[in-house]
Amino acid sequence: MRVHATSSLQPRQLASHDLSWYKLDDPVMGGQSETNHTVENGFLIFQGTINTNGGGFASIRSAIPPEVHLFSGRGIVLKVQGDGKTYKFFLTDGSRGGPMSRNPSWQMDIPTVNGEWQQVEIPFDKLLPSFGPRTPSDTSQYKFDAKEMKEIGLMLSLKLADGSPNPKETFGEGIFPFSLLVDSIDVLH
């Protein structure tokens, strides 16, 4: 059964400003996962195949338009329909992250229920700093600053936001498909 978008906000927008999504998957590190993403019938469709042989993540990202002032809110709110997997939402300052980065990405897990629409609130004060698949043991030295965030994204990864393994029940194993529909993205006030 197809559920139609009910929000006036579209997933290609954040606070009514256009987003331009692109993929960044594990082949950048030698993996074999692949993402396809489209906007169809008002939904952003983030789907593809994860291959844990030499990798294990797929993501889509977009620059945050300069007109969007995240600091005017207390977080982000998404309306999503998942496949039972645990995805991650993240914000970055736009520098290329990863294990060698000096600046963390800021992440929060999004557990989904297969086939059910969920409104997910992502308060800025619940985001965890992450360097690639690792979260520092002492997170107190990192301070989230919404004014510094330049990029928004969604990811399916072997690791959860806190750096612990994403269990096979909420991730998968071997080679497997994934799919997340996004109805809307907005600043949480």
N, C-alpha and C positions, 0 to 999 in steps of 0.2 A: 504494500500500500504506500502510495506517495503522499507525503505531508507537504503542503505548500507553505512557503514563507509567509509569516504574518507580520513581521516587523517592517517598519518603514526604512530601517537601516539595512544596507546590503553588505554581504561579506567582502565585497571589493572596496568597502569604505570603512573608515574609522572616524567616528564623530563627523559624519557626512563629508569626509574628504577621501578622495580616491586612493586606493592601495594598488600597488603593482607587484604581484606575487612572483617569485622565482624559486626554483628548487635548489637545494644543496644537500646532496646525499653522500653516503659513505664512500663512493668511488674516489672522492678527493683524498681518501686515506687508504686506498687499495681495496675497498669493499665492492660489493656487487648489487646492492639494493637500488631500487629505482622508483621514483615518484612521478606520478602524472597529476596535474592539478588543472582544473577548469572551473569556470563559473557557468553553471547551467541552471535554467529555471529559477534564478535568484539565489542559488546555493553555491558556495565555494566547495568544491569536491577535492579533498586531499586523499589520494589513494595511490596504491602501487603494490610493490612486492619487496619484502624484506628478505635478505639473504644473509644469514649469520655466518656464512663461510668467509671469513676475512673481514667482516664488517658487522653492521647491525644497527644502522640508523637511517632514517629518511626525514627530510624537513622541507618546509616551505617558509619563505621569509619575505618581508616587504619593508622598504624604508617607511618611516613614519613621516607623513607630510609635515613640513615646518609649521603649518597653520594649526596643527593639533597640539594642544597644550595638555599633556598628560597630568602635569602637576596640578591642574585645576580639579582633579578628582582624587579618589582614594584607591583606584584600581581600574581593572578592566572587567567587563562582563561579556560573556560569549553565550550564544545559543547554538548547541551542537547536537548531532546525532551520531553516535559511534557504533562500533562493532564489538564492544566488550573489552577492548584493549585500553591500557592506560597510556595516554599521550602526555606530552608536556607542552605548556605554553611558555614562551620566553620573550624577554626584552633584552636588547644589548645597546651599547653605545655606538654600534656600527663598526667597531674594529673587529677584525677577524678573531674570533674566540678560539677556544681549544685549549689543550693542555699547556701550550707554551705562551698563552696570552697573559698580559699584565692586568687586563680588566676582565672581570667575570661577566658571564651572561647571568640573567636573573630568571629563575625558573620556578614553575609550580606544576605538579602533576594534575592531570585531568582524567580521572577514572571515568570510563563510559559504560553504559549498559546497552547491550546489543539491541539496536533498533529503536531505542527510546530517545526522545528529545529531552535535553537537559539545559537549564540555564545555569551557567557556571560563573560564579563571582571569583575574581582573582585579586584580592586586596594586595596592594603594593607591600604592606608590612609582612606578608606571608611568603614573598618570593625569596628563594634561596640563591646565594651566589654559587656559580659553578664554573669550573674551568674544564671544558670538554666533558668527559664522563665523571669528573671528580668534583666533589664539594669539599672545600677546605674544612679541616677539623675545627678551626677557630674562625667562625663566621663573623665574629664581632668586629674584626678589623675592616670589614667591607660595609659600606653604607650605600644603600640604594638612593639614587637621586633621579626622580622622574624627568627632570629638566635635561639630563644627559642622555636619555634614551633616544636612539635614532632608528631602531629596527625592531620589528615585531615578528614573531614566528610561532609555528606549531611543529612538533617533532614526535616521532615514534622512535624509541631508542631502547637498547639493551639495559640502560641505566635509568633509574628514576631520578627525580630532581635532587634528592639527598645523596645521590651517588651509589645507592644500594642497587642490587640487580632487580630488573623488572621481571617478576616471576613469569614462567612460561604460560601460566593461566591468563595473565593480563598482557602478555607480549606475543608469545608464540615461540616456535623453535624450528630450526632448519630454514626452509624456504616457504614463505606464507604470504598471503595477500592481506591488505589492510584497507580500511575506508573510514573517513571521517567527513561528515557533511557539516558545514558551518552556515547557519542562517544569518547571524548578525554578530558584530563586534562593536563595542562602544566603551566610552569612558564611564566608570562606575563612580557616581557622585554620592 
